[in-house]
């Protein structure tokens, strides 16, 4: 069963998955050298678009991308799929 780090910010709980190959690191850091702060900045500062094909939200800045979905919208819980550099 995957393990997640929970981060609460502005009333929203974010779930960041640990990496499968190196479970001591978050996936976003192990694969893309991005941080929780990078993901939160994208979430709060960039407007999301809905990707129907992959059933996820996508936020982009000039330098980063974020893929995520609501785990429980009413509980304000978000699962971060990945955060990467463009």
C-alpha positions in Angstrom: 0.0 0.0 0.0 1.5 3.4 -1.0 2.5 5.8 1.7 1.8 9.5 1.6 3.1 12.6 3.4 0.2 14.9 4.4 0.7 18.6 4.3 -2.0 21.0 5.5 -2.1 24.5 3.9 -4.8 27.1 3.8 -7.4 24.6 5.0 -6.6 22.0 2.4 -4.8 18.7 3.2 -2.4 17.6 0.4 -1.3 14.0 0.0 2.2 13.5 -1.5 3.2 10.0 -2.4 6.5 8.5 -1.5 8.6 7.0 -4.3 8.3 3.3 -5.1 12.0 2.9 -5.8 13.3 5.0 -2.8 10.5 5.1 -0.2 12.4 7.6 1.9 11.9 10.3 -0.7 8.7 11.9 -2.1 8.0 10.9 -5.7 8.1 14.5 -6.8 11.6 14.9 -5.5 13.0 11.5 -6.5 11.7 11.8 -10.1 11.7 15.5 -10.8 13.7 17.3 -8.1 10.7 19.4 -7.1 9.4 20.1 -3.6 6.2 20.4 -1.7 6.7 24.2 -1.8 6.9 24.0 -5.6 3.6 22.1 -5.8 1.8 24.3 -3.3 2.9 27.4 -5.2 1.5 26.0 -8.4 -1.7 25.0 -6.8 -2.4 28.3 -5.2 -0.9 30.7 -7.8 -1.8 29.1 -11.2 -5.3 28.5 -12.6 -6.1 24.8 -13.0 -7.5 23.2 -16.2 -9.4 19.9 -16.2 -7.8 17.1 -18.4 -10.8 14.9 -19.2 -8.7 12.2 -20.9 -6.6 11.6 -17.7 -9.3 12.8 -15.3 -7.0 15.2 -13.4 -6.4 18.9 -12.9 -3.3 20.5 -14.4 -1.6 23.7 -13.3 1.3 25.2 -15.2 3.7 28.1 -14.7 6.6 29.1 -17.0 8.9 26.6 -15.2 6.7 23.9 -13.6 3.7 21.7 -14.0 1.4 20.1 -11.4 -1.0 17.2 -11.9 -3.6 16.6 -9.1 -7.2 15.5 -8.2 -9.6 16.0 -5.4 -9.5 13.0 -3.0 -12.5 14.4 -1.1 -13.6 17.8 -2.3 -15.9 18.5 0.7 -13.2 17.4 3.1 -10.8 19.6 1.1 -8.3 16.8 0.4 -6.0 16.8 -2.7 -3.8 14.1 -4.0 -0.8 15.4 -5.8 0.0 13.0 -8.7 3.2 14.7 -9.7 5.0 18.1 -9.9 7.7 18.6 -12.5 10.0 21.1 -14.2 9.1 22.1 -17.8 
